[in-house]
Amino acid sequence: MDTGADDYLVKPCDLGELAARLRALIRRADGHARPTLTVGPLVIDPAAHTVRYHDEFIELSAREFALLQELAREPGRVISREQLAERLYPWGSEIESNSIDVHIHHLRKKITPSVVVTLRGVGYMLPANLT
């Protein structure tokens, strides 16, 4: 630890603990000390895998949740379809050309149409001033 490590695990390790430690590292790298991501009335809790919008719980599939979480990490920043696909799908997996579009459509239906903004030919973003 004194030579620069942030954390360590002794093998064999519990995969749940490893995942929790990775989430904590990502939060710290993003500047989030708390486990939740909050953008206006949208609250995402990665540890509990829950989403609330105006204090109403929204049920999302695993991919929808992961997509929303990626967009919420950088509200107001446009992320291309290719970047989202790289972050959401394992390397070498087959992905349909419109998979991201379909998940965006589902998020808009389940939460609100304004939850994700499309910039044609550029990508998608979660508005920083979501209402």
N, C-alpha and C positions, 0 to 999 in steps of 0.2 A: 504494500500500500504506500510506503514511503517513497517508492521509485516512480509513482505516477498512476497507479491503478485506481480506478474509481470504486471497484467492487470485485468480488470473486466468489466462486462457488466451489465446493469440494465435490468431486465425482464419486459415486454417481449422484446426480442432482435430480430434484423433482422438477418436472417440466412446468408445472404451474408456478413454482417459485421463480424459475428462470424467466418465464413470460412476464411475471409481475415486476421483476428487476429491470427487464428491458423496457417495459412501459415507463417505469420511473426514470430511467436514463433518457428516454425520448422526451418526457415532460420537462426534465431539467434542461435538456439541450434546447427545447423550444421556449424556455423561460417561464414555464408553468410549474409553480410549486404545488398547486392543488391538483388532484386527480381529474377534475372535471374541466371540460372546455365549454366556455360560455360565449355565445355570440348573440347579443340582444336577448330575446326571450327563449332562445334555443340553448338547452343545456345537455351536453353529452358526457356521460360517465363511462369511460372505457373499461374500468375495472368491473362495474356491475353490468356493462353492456346494455345501458338504458339511454333513451332519448326522451326529453321532455320539451314540449313547445307550448309556451304560455301555461306552464304547470300541468299540461296534459301529456300522459305517457303515450308515446308513439311506438308501435311495433314495427321493427325493420328486420329484413333478412340479414344474414351475416355480411353479404357483399354490399348491401345498401348502407349498413352501419359503417363498414370500413370506408366506403366512398365518402359518406358524410363527414366522418372523422378526418379524413385527409383534407377535405375542403375547409373544415373548421380550424385546422391547425394554422392556416394562413388566410384568415378572412380578408377579403378585398384583393387578394392576389389571384390572377388567372393561372389555371393549371391546364395544360393541354391534355387532350384525350389520350395521347401516347404516354405522357407522364403518369396519368392516373392508371392506365392499364399496367404499366411497369410496377407500380406500387401495390396494385390489388391482386395481380395474378402471378403465380409462381413462374419462374423462368422456364421456358420451354413448353408451357401449357398452351393448349389451343384456345383461342379467344375469338368469338364472333366479332365481325367488324362493328356491329352496333350494340354490343353488350353494355358499354358505358352509357350510351344514349338511353337504353332501356332502363337501367338503374336510376338515371337522372329523372326519367319520366315517373317512375314509381315514387321517388322521394317527393316530387312535386305533388303527386296525388295524395300521398299520406300526410304530408306536413302542410305545405302551402305552395301555390305556384311560384311565389317569389323567393323560395328558399335557395334556388340555384339560378344564377344568371348565365346565359349562354352568350358568348362573343363569337359569332360565326367566323369559322376559319382559324380561330385562336384557341378557344377552350372554354372552361367553366370556372365559375367562382361563387363562393358564398359571400354575399354582400356584408361588409363590415358593419353597416347600419341596418341590419335585418330587423324588421318590425313585426 
